[in-house]
Amino acid sequence: TNPVYLDVFLAEDEENAIYKSPVIPVGSSLQEIKLDTPLSDGTYDCVAVYHLVDDDQNTISTLRVTVTVIIEG
């Protein structure tokens, strides 16, 4: 019902996002992403924070989920 964007953080460092998405309009999706912070090959415990935004892109609510990021070279 509203656009969203997401930030991804390493689980041990929730101050510095390794990825910040653009605002994703309703009905759209992200197919491929490139991390803003390069990581070495490996498996990383992360937290994704989804932001539901209003028409002015102000955050209405957030949802935090744990995710695993796998980097393969």
C-alpha positions in Angstrom: 0.0 0.0 0.0 3.0 2.3 0.4 6.5 2.5 -1.1 9.4 1.1 1.0 13.1 1.2 1.2 15.6 -1.0 3.1 18.9 -0.7 4.9 21.1 -3.8 5.5 23.5 -3.9 8.4 26.0 -6.4 9.6 24.5 -7.9 12.8 27.5 -6.8 14.9 27.4 -3.2 13.5 24.0 -1.6 13.2 25.5 1.8 12.9 26.9 1.5 9.4 24.7 0.2 6.6 26.3 -2.1 4.1 23.4 -1.4 1.7 20.8 1.3 1.3 18.2 0.8 -1.3 16.4 3.4 -3.3 12.7 3.9 -2.5 10.8 1.0 -4.1 7.4 2.0 -5.5 4.4 -0.2 -4.8 4.3 -3.2 -7.2 8.1 -2.9 -7.9 11.0 -5.1 -6.7 14.8 -5.2 -6.6 16.3 -7.9 -8.8 20.0 -7.5 -8.2 21.8 -5.3 -5.7 25.4 -4.2 -5.2 26.5 -3.6 -1.6 27.5 -0.1 -0.8 30.3 -1.6 1.4 32.3 -4.4 -0.3 32.6 -7.6 1.7 35.1 -10.5 1.3 33.7 -13.9 0.3 31.9 -15.5 3.1 28.6 -15.7 5.0 27.4 -12.8 7.1 24.7 -12.5 9.7 22.8 -9.3 8.9 19.8 -7.2 9.8 17.5 -5.7 7.2 15.4 -2.8 8.2 12.4 -2.1 6.0 11.0 1.4 6.1 7.3 1.9 5.0 7.1 5.5 3.8 4.4 8.1 3.0 4.1 10.2 -0.1 6.7 12.6 1.2 9.1 9.6 1.9 8.8 10.0 5.7 9.0 6.7 7.6 5.6 5.5 8.8 6.8 2.3 10.3 9.8 -0.1 10.3 10.3 -3.9 10.3 13.6 -5.5 11.3 14.4 -9.0 10.0 17.5 -11.1 10.3 19.0 -12.2 7.0 22.0 -14.1 5.8 24.2 -12.5 3.1 26.4 -14.9 1.2 29.2 -13.4 -0.9 30.8 -15.7 -3.5 33.6 -14.5 -5.8 
